Amino acid sequence: MNPSDLSQTGWGVLFAYDEDPKVIEALRPLLDHRKQQTGDRLYYEYASDEGWQADEDKYAFLVRKQIYLHGQVDPRRRRTTF
């Protein structure tokens, strides 16, 4: 896997659950560009209810999303609850 090739490695963005929609909209050109680079199947965007909650640390977020990191990460095997 080439770590410089987003179509192989994927890309994601994590927003706070209460992020101002204007911030997300301002980033939309970049987000759409990254989504295109990943071929759409390895692009992950977490916002609103799917985003980071105020009382979570990184481990609580990963558990809530059922994302378990053991050894080498395979972006095709992301597990989520949605």
ABEGO torsion letter per residue (X at the ends): XBAABAAAAEBBBBBBAABBAAAAAAAAAAAAAAAAAAGGAABBBBBEAABBBAABBAAAAAAAAGBBBBEBBBAAABBBAX
